[in-house]
């Protein structure tokens, strides 16, 4: 595997540091004594209080510097690179969400295309050891072949969000080819856990339960052909990123793309039952969601299932958190954070 341990003398720029994965990765690097510069625009796509709560947990670390700003602001990005001279950049800042891209496409172009272009330009003019950036399992579109492999055809995205992520991969490849920027793209598969994103289904289901409202399940009530999702616990994701940081590509075009997922998809209904049990354990009572079944939404795909062989071969990445354990940790956090006991 030859993964180098992280070098505490280097500076790690993490964009989207107040976000879900960005927070956990920042904390992991800070725990190892690394210098972390966090950049985030704290947009209101979801509850900003949760973003500030994550940041509050990072502030006690002496080696953490936070900058409130937007990667779509080119002069700001250039200024950050000039001032802090990052050795490693992990670009997690992006407008997330498949369905929201149908309602508000402008922000996806602004953040995911223009913002990422600014990061690439900054890496070009201020060379870095490694640029790691977030892609998404959404690039696979309605791919019928499972598990999804990095060599699969990904030219038929079914949402603008997926299109922007596919564009990121193409842009990074071009910059690696032209300017020898070592870059690695990560296709994330449904990341979940404590302090997660409220727009994700498991979080929304929990909100609805406590609001006394039914949950909407977009699978037509078809349990035989239920949706499958490769749910990946956030701690596992962070281990994968951490290992990859020290292993930049060294090919003639130093650009790689990896799936980073659980390699073990769950039926949506099984996931919901596991969440009900986890919440029941946290509350000390039986929990059952009221359910309304609706047709699959535009932009959604029937299954996500990651082949993680390439990543395992490269850095020994193998997710270890079973769905029941991960959901229990989320439920315990939720009940405590929102004081639902």
HELIX and SHEET records of a PDB file:
HELIX    1   1 UNK A   20  UNK A   31  1                                  12    
HELIX    2   2 UNK A   48  UNK A   59  1                                  12    
HELIX    3   3 UNK A   74  UNK A   84  1                                  11    
HELIX    4   4 UNK A  100  UNK A  103  1                                   4    
HELIX    5   5 UNK A  105  UNK A  108  1                                   4    
HELIX    6   6 UNK A  109  UNK A  115  3                                   7    
HELIX    7   7 UNK A  116  UNK A  125  1                                  10    
HELIX    8   8 UNK A  137  UNK A  140  5                                   4    
HELIX    9   9 UNK A  160  UNK A  179  1                                  20    
HELIX   10  10 UNK A  201  UNK A  211  1                                  11    
HELIX   11  11 UNK A  234  UNK A  245  1                                  12    
HELIX   12  12 UNK A  268  UNK A  283  1                                  16    
HELIX   13  13 UNK A  309  UNK A  315  1                                   7    
HELIX   14  14 UNK A  323  UNK A  337  1                                  15    
SHEET    1   A 7 UNK A  64  UNK A  68  0                                        
SHEET    2   A 7 UNK A  35  UNK A  40  1                                        
SHEET    3   A 7 UNK A  11  UNK A  15  1                                        
SHEET    4   A 7 UNK A  88  UNK A  91  1                                        
SHEET    5   A 7 UNK A 130  UNK A 136  1                                        
SHEET    6   A 7 UNK A 183  UNK A 188  1                                        
SHEET    7   A 7 UNK A 255  UNK A 260  1                                        
SHEET    1   B 2 UNK A 191  UNK A 192  0                                        
SHEET    2   B 2 UNK A 232  UNK A 233  1                                        
SHEET    1   C 2 UNK A 215  UNK A 217  0                                        
SHEET    2   C 2 UNK A 291  UNK A 293  1                                        
SHEET    1   D 2 UNK A 228  UNK A 229  0                                        
SHEET    2   D 2 UNK A 266  UNK A 267 -1                                        
END                                                                             
